[in-house]
């Protein structure tokens, strides 16, 4: 039997009450994920209009409260689990690099008790190399082992707030970047901003006892802001007001919490992100199918 596309909604739209209500009414429908959306399929075109009306009512918050309660009761625990896993899998497919990075951070956080038990995890710290100047430090990182160790501090987090805050922003930026740009480019941006933040922190502080995704996050702040300003027609952007909030927060942390915050990592990541955004913007604007903005 031929399927008919009835409606499509974003991944974060809660279809459970709608589906439960429709199932109770005898509707036979299927839901799939395509291009970052939930697509509702039916076998009878006559069912399209009622489904769309119900979805619109749910979006406006006008779905009757009794329908909501009944809908929630109509969804079994197994159905809820399956739907949750499906939505989680769909989300991971939209930003796989950020998802893998987040999983690694969570594993390290669990095994190290959020930085409270670091025995056995010393290898994740920045390599304690001696250097005479910045160029000397940079040249030593051409060694593959030292290079990888210069990245691994990003996996360490110290406390719940530190971890949750960084992961929330990682998914906020990662979702839009990974949807719009090639994964290889995104991986390079992630690595470059994390590396720049870690190198800056070690170079200026002289200590390798630091960690977190903050350098990478601030790198993405600069990266998305520059792309949004220079390529306004693109899908990657950040409001200028939000950008300045991050910058002001950076200065505030440096002034009032310099002993507990890796301020140099934030600043190094931000500068690297601004530079990366500038060069990627030049590349995008130079492509034949790009339309210059006025």
Buried (B, 14 or more C-beta within 10 A) or exposed (E): EEEBEBBBBEBEBEBBBBBBBBBEEEBEBEBBBEEBBBBBBBBEEEBBEBBEEBBEBBEEEEBEEEBBEBBEEBBEEEBEEEBEEBBEEBBBEBBBBBBEBBEEBBEBBEEBEBBEEBEEBEEBBBBEBEBEEEEEBEEBBEEEEBBEBBBBBBBBBBEEEBBEBBBEBBBBBBBBBBBBBEEEBBEEBBBBBBBBBBBBBBBBBEEBBBBBBBBBBBBBBBBBBBBBBBBEEBEBBBEEEEBEEBBEEBEEBBEEEEEEBBBBBBBBBBBBBBBBBBEBBEEBBEEEEEEEEE
